[in-house]
Amino acid sequence: MEKVTGAIKGQYDVVKARQEAREMARNLGFGSADQTRLATAVSELTRNVIQHASNGMYIISDNSDQQLIAIQAVVEDNGPGIPDIEKALEYGYTTKRGLGAGLPGTKRLVNNFEIESRPGYTKVTISIAKKRRYMR
């Protein structure tokens, strides 16, 4: 199982995480649309870390099994937390003069989206997957 990890401290790390997500998706045989969906979601989550928490970390893993080809990305930080997750997942809700499309847009891009947050800790886990093709 392949896994890449990295610190999120600045814009360069956002770009690096995005590139690593796209590369893993490409190497596992995902098409360009899925590669873009995953890269965009990872980019948005890591950018949120810079904007709201200043630093954090990411882990991108190949979670494939016999039935599915799957990639999971986990983004964590030790920032202020999200006081109202339900509200944060509504389009248009923003705390930093943005469009309010970040988290809800990310959720729409992936197959699985989980968020856990409290003061001092936020963790978002996303994944994309596709069924394996079997040769006869």
Buried (B, 14 or more C-beta within 10 A) or exposed (E): EEEBEBEBBEEEBBEBBBEBBBBBBBEBEBEEEBBBBBBBBBBBBBBBBBEBBEBBBBBBBBBBEEEBBBBBBBBBBBBBBBEEEEEBBEEEBEEEEEEBBBBBBBBEBBBEBEBEBEEEBBBBBBBBBBEEEEEE
